[in-house]
Amino acid sequence: MFFAAILAGGIGTRLDVGVPKQFYEINEKPLLAYCIEPFLKVEKLDQIIVSSPKDYLNQTNDLVNNYFDGDERIAVIEGGATRNGTILNSIQHALENGADGDSVLTTHDGARIFVTPKLIEDSLTFADQYGASSPVIPATDVIFESKEKGKLNKIPQRKFLVHAQTPQAFKINAFLEIYNDLSEDEIKLLDEAMMLFYLRNKPVHLFEGNASNFKITRPFDIKIAETILNME
């Protein structure tokens, strides 16, 4: 089985728009609604799990009902205290709804509203084949490594560098095997591919991402998103 977890359990303090950023509206439509739409176009998904901050569960359910007419494939759950806690909640929900260890879960930042059905489908296909997958785009800037404030320590070769995006997908049992073994510090890592590869040397298949699949984090990102949406 194939599941998607849209991670919208945070409140986006860096954006500072007065509400959790997933509810911020562009053209009278919340960002979260834009994000969910491409997932509904992926037929192989059995369920789309949308996480929500505890205090906004009713508002998230209302959004789903208003924009997607209560689509049966969408389930709203409470997010965890951390990103990985939210993923764990999503996995638990999937297991309670027919998933097993070989089922694939693709996780996506709720603030990346320009994800395409192809990126979602590719993440599922490659994770099913290789165990885990992540879209990436080439680094266009020179990257400095600085381990001390104000000091340049290393300049990695740009041709070997890529930026990770979501959706990142993995087989459920691979994540659980690692998660149950992690220390509290390791659990705080933000990226599933980082956990799988860096901590446990699990293979992660990288595939071509999309430059438009950026994460809305700061006010300037909202301006970019508004420009793109108004061009469509």
Secondary structure, DSSP 8 states (H G I E B T S, - for coil): -EEEEEE--S--TTT-SSS-GGG-EETTEEHHHHHHHHHHT-TT-SEEEEEE-GGGHHHHHHHHHHHHTT-TTEEEEE--SSHHHHHHHHHHHHHTTT--TT-EEEEEETT-TT--HHHHHHHHHHHHHHSEEEEEEE--S---B-SBTTB--B---GGG-EEE-S-EEEEHHHHHHHHTT--HHHHT---HHHIIIIIT----EEEE--TT-----SHHHHHHHHHHHHH-
